[in-house]
């Protein structure tokens, strides 16, 4: 037995030495210039999920709560595959400032997306709602898991949304395959602290529990957190609660709580103003510094940057703290959900 083991180890060692020689010979034979090659699967993935796409406004449909924009590919080609209920981040330019705004996809086809842009109290941001045919937006590929998955979700669907999530609710309301099984509670006031609002919501959630339905929640962070907690208090089990958050945030600053953010990016180093009531990513965009933006709700980690010094307040959806804690352990922050409390130094 010992002899057999020793011989096996010697064969393995001889094979390993042979592999090392083959690798060294291949390295010596390699050309000095870089070899340009691409894997077909990578090319396919890039085509299906490009980092950035160009979208042109084909049509604007006004609604009392905002506007539906029909967007087509600015390059006149097929768009990345999308499910109604997912979202994209568009980057419009308002008064010369390019900023990021996440919007839900209400309808998706091979050559067009229809997204919903809610009305806003910010007069500058409202120019986005007044988009016109022919306007061009840079956008991210579709993301998010706020769509029906038959292997996971029960047969009956309940959708709860505020104004920000109205586009996602329309995706469910107009899905022909789900129409007979979907019930939508649209609380456009945003808060559910009125007696009437609470009573309607409670009835809605109790019904969802009684027939073992899946609850989808779409909207702003405060709304989603509140409805999620209310649903759990009503007895819905967590696996029956699905949610996605849209957090446009304030994108134009006022004069309160200004700090200096020292930004290090490659060999560059410069200072910008950041504002205590705005996410750090919004302050950077306002100063003309482009950030990596994807979900805007602090869950994907795509925007993270290194915090070298300074204090921040981190706003995360309930249940997403492990993502924040894992990054914070290594000194990283998600600027889309980080609000400055002092002067900062960051590395992008």
Steps between C-alpha positions, in 0.01 A plus 500: 500500500780738595691410183190564287444841662863599451492407133175696451654809660808470277283479187306809609824691570643403161177611326504833689863567400407423140208745507724774641751448215219514241369826647846659504559394139161652401589827674839516324331435163233767549529820290608824663186684383156447652281244327156640419238235558152475646297212632168461323313468831642835617396669177151356542481619862614850400234511229224385737605714796712797386628738766336796327231536235376804310123554504294741293157629600254380238178603675384672820171398663384736773337364816363693796780353715785549252597392151549174313795523261532258211875456450663339197863412438701805402722269293190362320555142615340241727499596868625275783236254621284645780209395718222748584555588865877531463660844489763692309704800609478784250746788494324811371666838485311778680638856493832357385524245784486130419347307788370147559138404556363147534168437323283191479428327170124477449519322161793335324540392140799403288536850360348724768447555873215699650607655830306708753636828633304629802424865555740673734496806723844604372442753219834419337451124511149543361657587167568129470125431519461745211728298274435541127510272201855466371673558838792261558574339837797293603379206711611183675382151407182374673548377856296394800297193593158662534326279248284188517690170508260205467731249669531720807184709528153376586214510252342816647690828484449810715681821408539799732665822383535872560553768237859397433397139440197575283676387180578157646137454609390579144727221377301249707164662431548473123662156484239295309620173653459634856203738472247263657732421791633846583359747749669840528491737800624838379559732793619807315505724805823326598421464869252263662449680828137601448226291656340439162829410333593258777162328495512449122856374516421259785210350307724468195777325693265271693350384173849435368573285807170310488549378144875452539590758236835655415530869586711727279589843645635778278591856586720725710706363788276636777188362331649154436635474856164598648290265283744213550477536879120533486477186285713302746286628789195372310657154495642474149803273493816659364533275197164637381623860510693631199609862470706743297597853597521811287684784673539802273598723793546875480724590209530878530656635820400779731743687722475282812778281641775539243820298528817455294564162340856429386471261202788277389454331164808345339764771481237775550425666831248782544244648740122525451218625719266237644170560677370340817146442371610337171657159437872537434455367146250779425739765634780362284277499191392857575872593499547326164669186637347189343449199728428136430125481559270201470227430760516829698363319806828378649449132431712415195839645604582623148558860614718426800806710568767513768440734794843623611386748764189674631161400641187394311145400581397183316135451400427141399178309450411273788646155442790621282741577786732201430601658169586825677685323782711288264615807309541716810735238648743578219440877499262519202177697477205509261477872407144465367383442862773687692443851635799706618525616860842668464770574242595181315779341301402223257669289234293421189 
